[in-house]
Amino acid sequence: MLDRIVKTLRSNSSAGVSLLETVLAMVIMAIAFPALSNLFAGLTVTSQRPAYITTAEMLCVSEAEVLVADHRSRDSVNYGYNNLLNARYPDLAIPGYTNYSRQIRIVESSGNTVKTATVTIIGPFNVRAAIVVRFYRYTQP
């Protein structure tokens, strides 16, 4: 019985594609294509995000190392504990790294013996990395 139905359908069908089938295929493609292109665009951004995070973390550690070096410097006129001030480290774009900027905030606490520095790097797509460093006032022997 099934064979007879298939033979009937084959004998009645033409070799070409009908206008209705063509229009239906175009409607399906018109709906599917924008959705697929948005999906691929989103995947591209998502796949780049880990690289941006890694770069921000590396820059964050690098900027924190600058603060540590300034704190430990023997040049007490320009560097050292007393010169770890917000004014010395303004917010700025990081040279050589497009779309990355740094923020350094230094707060003194505990009876003027401890400074806490927060280094924040802001990258593309609002990627952020931060590190906190504490500096203690010490006297040289």
N, C-alpha and C positions, 0 to 999 in steps of 0.2 A: 504494500500500500504506500509506504514512504517513497519507494522508488518511483511510483507513478506520479506522486506530487512533485518530486524533484524534476522529473522529465517534463512535466507540464510547465513548471516555472522556467525551466531552461528554454523551452521552445517558445514561450511568450516573451522572453526578455530580449532586448536588442543588444547589439555589441557596444554601443556608446553609453555615455553618462547623461542622465536626464538633467534638465534645467533645475528641477526641484532639488536633486542631489547636490548639484553645484552650489546653489544658494545656501542650502543647509550646511555644507562644508565651510563656506565663507563665513557664515554666522558663527559657527563653532570656533573658527580660527580668530575671528574678531574679538570674541570673548576670552579665549585662552591666551592669545599672544601678550596682551598687556599684563595679565596676571603672571605669566612666566617671566617676562622681562623684569617686573618688580621683584620677583623671587631671586633672580640671578643678581640683580643690583644689591639686594640685601645680603646675599651670601658673600659678595665681594667685600663689602664693608666689614662683615662679621669675620671673614678670614684675615683681614688686615689688622683687626683690633689687637690680637696677641702681640704682634710686632710693635705696635704703638705702645702697649703697656710695658714691654721689655725695654724699649728705648727710654721711656719716662722713668722707669726704675733705675736704669743705668745713670741717667742724668741726675737723678735725685741723690744717689750715692756720691757721685762726682762733686756736686755742690756741697754736700755735707763734709766731704774731705777738705774742701777749701776752708770751711769754717774751722775744722779741727787744726789745720795747718796755721791759720791766722791766730788761733788761741795759743798754740804751742810755740809761736815764733819768739825768738830772743829779742827782737826789736820791740821793746816795750813802748816806744813812742807811737808807732803806727799800728801795732798789733797787740795781742794779749787779751786777757779777760776784760779789762776796762774798755777796750775798743770794739768789743762785740756789740754793735749797736745797729738798730734797724736802718738808720740813715746810711750806713756804709754798704748795705745790701738792698738796693732798690729793686722793685719788680721790673723785670725786663725780659725781652725775647732772648732766647739762647742762640748765639751766633752759630751758623752752620746747621741748625736744626729748624727747618721751617715749621711753623705752627706750634712750637713748644715755647712756653714761658715759665719763669720761675718766680716763686714768692718765698721770701724768708721772713719769718717773724721771730723775734727774740724777746723773751720775757724774763725779767730778773725776779727771783723770789727767794724765800728762805733767808731773810736777813742779809741780803746783798752778798750771799756766798754761792748761789747757784743761778745759772742762766740756762733757760730751756729754749732751744732753737728748733723751730719747725720748718723744714724745707719741703715745699710743695712744687711739683712740676705738673703743668697742665698741658696736655697734648691734643692732637686732632681728635675729633668726635668726643670731646670732653673727657678724655682719658686722664686720670689723675694718679700720681704716685706721691707718697709723703713719707718722711722720715723725721724722727724726733731725736735730737742730740742734747745731752746735758753737759754743761761746762761748770767746773768748780773752780772757785778762786783758790789759788795756792801760792804759797810764798816760797821763793827759791832759797835754798840753804846757803 
